[in-house]
Amino acid sequence: MEWKWSDDDLIERFNQLSRQERAKFNIELLRNFNNVDLHYTVVTILMAIKSVPKVPAIRSTNDVKEILQCLKTIDNCKILALEVLWTPQDENDTLSEQELLTNYPSLRSITTS
């Protein structure tokens, strides 16, 4: 299914998604669980573009690299908005496994290749 949205509707949806992602962030200092420090980082790339390139399903780190290469080839005039979010943002913050699973239920493990 292909979406046909106006630029204004697209930017409004982009901003809504950005707010949803930012709401998942919390400010919490480093903590450990059972005396083991767990560090997870989540990077979210939000793009509002006028045409969507074909990208593979993400199953490995190579797929992530391929998608990033694809995204960098998008003509600037087609990009309406771009935001890169990551959490935790401070080197002294961390996400516990439970926070990761709660805030990002659609995440799945990928293989390192």
Biotite code that builds the C-alpha atoms (Angstrom):
import biotite.structure as struc

atoms = struc.array([
    struc.Atom([0.000, 0.000, 0.000], chain_id="A", res_id=1, res_name="MET", atom_name="CA", element="C"),
    struc.Atom([1.374, 3.397, -0.922], chain_id="A", res_id=2, res_name="GLU", atom_name="CA", element="C"),
    struc.Atom([0.533, 6.438, 1.195], chain_id="A", res_id=3, res_name="TRP", atom_name="CA", element="C"),
    struc.Atom([-0.365, 9.701, -0.521], chain_id="A", res_id=4, res_name="LYS", atom_name="CA", element="C"),
    struc.Atom([0.000, 12.422, 2.086], chain_id="A", res_id=5, res_name="TRP", atom_name="CA", element="C"),
    struc.Atom([0.374, 16.149, 1.716], chain_id="A", res_id=6, res_name="SER", atom_name="CA", element="C"),
    struc.Atom([3.683, 17.608, 2.871], chain_id="A", res_id=7, res_name="ASP", atom_name="CA", element="C"),
    struc.Atom([1.914, 19.226, 5.849], chain_id="A", res_id=8, res_name="ASP", atom_name="CA", element="C"),
    struc.Atom([0.288, 15.923, 6.862], chain_id="A", res_id=9, res_name="ASP", atom_name="CA", element="C"),
    struc.Atom([3.624, 14.171, 6.498], chain_id="A", res_id=10, res_name="LEU", atom_name="CA", element="C"),
    struc.Atom([5.415, 16.698, 8.711], chain_id="A", res_id=11, res_name="ILE", atom_name="CA", element="C"),
    struc.Atom([2.620, 16.490, 11.290], chain_id="A", res_id=12, res_name="GLU", atom_name="CA", element="C"),
    struc.Atom([2.929, 12.677, 11.360], chain_id="A", res_id=13, res_name="ARG", atom_name="CA", element="C"),
    struc.Atom([6.722, 12.985, 11.533], chain_id="A", res_id=14, res_name="PHE", atom_name="CA", element="C"),
    struc.Atom([6.441, 15.281, 14.554], chain_id="A", res_id=15, res_name="ASN", atom_name="CA", element="C"),
    struc.Atom([3.980, 12.891, 16.191], chain_id="A", res_id=16, res_name="GLN", atom_name="CA", element="C"),
    struc.Atom([6.388, 9.966, 15.729], chain_id="A", res_id=17, res_name="LEU", atom_name="CA", element="C"),
    struc.Atom([9.249, 12.089, 17.047], chain_id="A", res_id=18, res_name="SER", atom_name="CA", element="C"),
    struc.Atom([7.283, 12.929, 20.195], chain_id="A", res_id=19, res_name="ARG", atom_name="CA", element="C"),
    struc.Atom([6.394, 9.242, 20.669], chain_id="A", res_id=20, res_name="GLN", atom_name="CA", element="C"),
    struc.Atom([10.037, 8.216, 20.406], chain_id="A", res_id=21, res_name="GLU", atom_name="CA", element="C"),
    struc.Atom([11.232, 10.983, 22.717], chain_id="A", res_id=22, res_name="ARG", atom_name="CA", element="C"),
    struc.Atom([8.622, 9.974, 25.302], chain_id="A", res_id=23, res_name="ALA", atom_name="CA", element="C"),
    struc.Atom([10.442, 6.651, 25.639], chain_id="A", res_id=24, res_name="LYS", atom_name="CA", element="C"),
    struc.Atom([13.563, 8.408, 26.891], chain_id="A", res_id=25, res_name="PHE", atom_name="CA", element="C"),
    struc.Atom([14.147, 8.828, 30.559], chain_id="A", res_id=26, res_name="ASN", atom_name="CA", element="C"),
    struc.Atom([16.892, 10.496, 32.506], chain_id="A", res_id=27, res_name="ILE", atom_name="CA", element="C"),
    struc.Atom([18.306, 7.946, 34.837], chain_id="A", res_id=28, res_name="GLU", atom_name="CA", element="C"),
    struc.Atom([21.832, 7.535, 36.069], chain_id="A", res_id=29, res_name="LEU", atom_name="CA", element="C"),
    struc.Atom([23.855, 4.389, 35.577], chain_id="A", res_id=30, res_name="LEU", atom_name="CA", element="C"),
    struc.Atom([22.576, 1.448, 37.541], chain_id="A", res_id=31, res_name="ARG", atom_name="CA", element="C"),
    struc.Atom([23.463, -2.139, 37.631], chain_id="A", res_id=32, res_name="ASN", atom_name="CA", element="C"),
    struc.Atom([21.402, -5.282, 37.855], chain_id="A", res_id=33, res_name="PHE", atom_name="CA", element="C"),
    struc.Atom([22.674, -8.201, 39.922], chain_id="A", res_id=34, res_name="ASN", atom_name="CA", element="C"),
    struc.Atom([26.079, -6.489, 40.050], chain_id="A", res_id=35, res_name="ASN", atom_name="CA", element="C"),
    struc.Atom([26.354, -6.537, 36.259], chain_id="A", res_id=36, res_name="VAL", atom_name="CA", element="C"),
    struc.Atom([26.267, -3.309, 34.287], chain_id="A", res_id=37, res_name="ASP", atom_name="CA", element="C"),
    struc.Atom([24.021, -3.696, 31.257], chain_id="A", res_id=38, res_name="LEU", atom_name="CA", element="C"),
    struc.Atom([24.383, -1.157, 28.478], chain_id="A", res_id=39, res_name="HIS", atom_name="CA", element="C"),
    struc.Atom([21.910, -0.906, 25.643], chain_id="A", res_id=40, res_name="TYR", atom_name="CA", element="C"),
    struc.Atom([21.703, 1.842, 23.076], chain_id="A", res_id=41, res_name="THR", atom_name="CA", element="C"),
    struc.Atom([18.774, 2.413, 20.760], chain_id="A", res_id=42, res_name="VAL", atom_name="CA", element="C"),
    struc.Atom([19.175, 4.600, 17.675], chain_id="A", res_id=43, res_name="VAL", atom_name="CA", element="C"),
    struc.Atom([16.053, 5.774, 15.879], chain_id="A", res_id=44, res_name="THR", atom_name="CA", element="C"),
    struc.Atom([16.212, 7.408, 12.457], chain_id="A", res_id=45, res_name="ILE", atom_name="CA", element="C"),
    struc.Atom([13.043, 9.238, 11.456], chain_id="A", res_id=46, res_name="LEU", atom_name="CA", element="C"),
    struc.Atom([12.778, 10.481, 7.890], chain_id="A", res_id=47, res_name="MET", atom_name="CA", element="C"),
    struc.Atom([9.968, 12.195, 6.049], chain_id="A", res_id=48, res_name="ALA", atom_name="CA", element="C"),
    struc.Atom([10.755, 11.785, 2.359], chain_id="A", res_id=49, res_name="ILE", atom_name="CA", element="C"),
    struc.Atom([8.796, 12.284, -0.835], chain_id="A", res_id=50, res_name="LYS", atom_name="CA", element="C"),
    struc.Atom([9.513, 8.820, -2.201], chain_id="A", res_id=51, res_name="SER", atom_name="CA", element="C"),
    struc.Atom([10.444, 5.704, -0.291], chain_id="A", res_id=52, res_name="VAL", atom_name="CA", element="C"),
    struc.Atom([13.373, 3.631, -1.546], chain_id="A", res_id=53, res_name="PRO", atom_name="CA", element="C"),
    struc.Atom([13.205, -0.157, -1.391], chain_id="A", res_id=54, res_name="LYS", atom_name="CA", element="C"),
    struc.Atom([15.067, -1.344, 1.683], chain_id="A", res_id=55, res_name="VAL", atom_name="CA", element="C"),
    struc.Atom([15.700, -4.885, 2.888], chain_id="A", res_id=56, res_name="PRO", atom_name="CA", element="C"),
    struc.Atom([14.305, -6.369, 6.060], chain_id="A", res_id=57, res_name="ALA", atom_name="CA", element="C"),
    struc.Atom([16.807, -5.930, 8.854], chain_id="A", res_id=58, res_name="ILE", atom_name="CA", element="C"),
    struc.Atom([18.182, -9.282, 9.930], chain_id="A", res_id=59, res_name="ARG", atom_name="CA", element="C"),
    struc.Atom([21.863, -8.510, 10.340], chain_id="A", res_id=60, res_name="SER", atom_name="CA", element="C"),
    struc.Atom([24.305, -5.696, 10.866], chain_id="A", res_id=61, res_name="THR", atom_name="CA", element="C"),
    struc.Atom([25.081, -5.883, 7.144], chain_id="A", res_id=62, res_name="ASN", atom_name="CA", element="C"),
    struc.Atom([21.410, -5.093, 6.428], chain_id="A", res_id=63, res_name="ASP", atom_name="CA", element="C"),
    struc.Atom([21.681, -2.035, 8.683], chain_id="A", res_id=64, res_name="VAL", atom_name="CA", element="C"),
    struc.Atom([24.784, -0.901, 6.773], chain_id="A", res_id=65, res_name="LYS", atom_name="CA", element="C"),
    struc.Atom([22.991, -1.460, 3.446], chain_id="A", res_id=66, res_name="GLU", atom_name="CA", element="C"),
    struc.Atom([19.976, 0.586, 4.557], chain_id="A", res_id=67, res_name="ILE", atom_name="CA", element="C"),
    struc.Atom([22.183, 3.415, 5.803], chain_id="A", res_id=68, res_name="LEU", atom_name="CA", element="C"),
    struc.Atom([23.985, 3.433, 2.444], chain_id="A", res_id=69, res_name="GLN", atom_name="CA", element="C"),
    struc.Atom([20.592, 3.562, 0.709], chain_id="A", res_id=70, res_name="CYS", atom_name="CA", element="C"),
    struc.Atom([19.398, 6.430, 2.900], chain_id="A", res_id=71, res_name="LEU", atom_name="CA", element="C"),
    struc.Atom([22.467, 8.522, 2.181], chain_id="A", res_id=72, res_name="LYS", atom_name="CA", element="C"),
    struc.Atom([21.729, 8.354, -1.560], chain_id="A", res_id=73, res_name="THR", atom_name="CA", element="C"),
    struc.Atom([18.327, 10.045, -1.177], chain_id="A", res_id=74, res_name="ILE", atom_name="CA", element="C"),
    struc.Atom([18.314, 13.389, -2.956], chain_id="A", res_id=75, res_name="ASP", atom_name="CA", element="C"),
    struc.Atom([18.208, 16.253, -0.437], chain_id="A", res_id=76, res_name="ASN", atom_name="CA", element="C"),
    struc.Atom([15.254, 17.874, -2.198], chain_id="A", res_id=77, res_name="CYS", atom_name="CA", element="C"),
    struc.Atom([13.147, 14.773, -1.392], chain_id="A", res_id=78, res_name="LYS", atom_name="CA", element="C"),
    struc.Atom([13.884, 14.924, 2.342], chain_id="A", res_id=79, res_name="ILE", atom_name="CA", element="C"),
    struc.Atom([11.230, 16.912, 4.183], chain_id="A", res_id=80, res_name="LEU", atom_name="CA", element="C"),
    struc.Atom([12.491, 16.145, 7.694], chain_id="A", res_id=81, res_name="ALA", atom_name="CA", element="C"),
    struc.Atom([15.218, 14.069, 9.301], chain_id="A", res_id=82, res_name="LEU", atom_name="CA", element="C"),
    struc.Atom([15.888, 13.327, 12.943], chain_id="A", res_id=83, res_name="GLU", atom_name="CA", element="C"),
    struc.Atom([18.338, 10.952, 14.589], chain_id="A", res_id=84, res_name="VAL", atom_name="CA", element="C"),
    struc.Atom([17.519, 10.048, 18.178], chain_id="A", res_id=85, res_name="LEU", atom_name="CA", element="C"),
    struc.Atom([19.463, 7.833, 20.515], chain_id="A", res_id=86, res_name="TRP", atom_name="CA", element="C"),
    struc.Atom([19.023, 6.731, 24.032], chain_id="A", res_id=87, res_name="THR", atom_name="CA", element="C"),
    struc.Atom([20.671, 6.848, 26.416], chain_id="A", res_id=88, res_name="PRO", atom_name="CA", element="C"),
    struc.Atom([22.267, 10.143, 25.406], chain_id="A", res_id=89, res_name="GLN", atom_name="CA", element="C"),
    struc.Atom([24.616, 10.487, 28.336], chain_id="A", res_id=90, res_name="ASP", atom_name="CA", element="C"),
    struc.Atom([27.539, 8.110, 28.727], chain_id="A", res_id=91, res_name="GLU", atom_name="CA", element="C"),
    struc.Atom([26.534, 7.636, 32.360], chain_id="A", res_id=92, res_name="ASN", atom_name="CA", element="C"),
    struc.Atom([23.005, 6.537, 31.470], chain_id="A", res_id=93, res_name="ASP", atom_name="CA", element="C"),
    struc.Atom([21.940, 3.043, 30.588], chain_id="A", res_id=94, res_name="THR", atom_name="CA", element="C"),
    struc.Atom([18.802, 1.190, 29.622], chain_id="A", res_id=95, res_name="LEU", atom_name="CA", element="C"),
    struc.Atom([18.014, -1.969, 31.500], chain_id="A", res_id=96, res_name="SER", atom_name="CA", element="C"),
    struc.Atom([16.864, -4.969, 29.522], chain_id="A", res_id=97, res_name="GLU", atom_name="CA", element="C"),
    struc.Atom([13.386, -4.491, 30.986], chain_id="A", res_id=98, res_name="GLN", atom_name="CA", element="C"),
    struc.Atom([13.269, -0.828, 29.863], chain_id="A", res_id=99, res_name="GLU", atom_name="CA", element="C"),
    struc.Atom([14.439, -1.886, 26.433], chain_id="A", res_id=100, res_name="LEU", atom_name="CA", element="C"),
    struc.Atom([11.697, -4.509, 26.129], chain_id="A", res_id=101, res_name="LEU", atom_name="CA", element="C"),
    struc.Atom([9.017, -2.230, 27.576], chain_id="A", res_id=102, res_name="THR", atom_name="CA", element="C"),
    struc.Atom([9.803, 0.870, 25.517], chain_id="A", res_id=103, res_name="ASN", atom_name="CA", element="C"),
    struc.Atom([10.704, -0.920, 22.283], chain_id="A", res_id=104, res_name="TYR", atom_name="CA", element="C"),
    struc.Atom([8.485, -4.021, 22.063], chain_id="A", res_id=105, res_name="PRO", atom_name="CA", element="C"),
    struc.Atom([8.939, -4.343, 18.294], chain_id="A", res_id=106, res_name="SER", atom_name="CA", element="C"),
    struc.Atom([12.737, -4.615, 18.513], chain_id="A", res_id=107, res_name="LEU", atom_name="CA", element="C"),
    struc.Atom([14.258, -7.919, 17.580], chain_id="A", res_id=108, res_name="ARG", atom_name="CA", element="C"),
    struc.Atom([17.774, -9.236, 17.769], chain_id="A", res_id=109, res_name="SER", atom_name="CA", element="C"),
    struc.Atom([19.923, -9.090, 14.682], chain_id="A", res_id=110, res_name="ILE", atom_name="CA", element="C"),
    struc.Atom([22.987, -11.140, 13.898], chain_id="A", res_id=111, res_name="THR", atom_name="CA", element="C"),
    struc.Atom([26.414, -9.651, 13.686], chain_id="A", res_id=112, res_name="THR", atom_name="CA", element="C"),
    struc.Atom([27.874, -10.193, 10.256], chain_id="A", res_id=113, res_name="SER", atom_name="CA", element="C"),
])
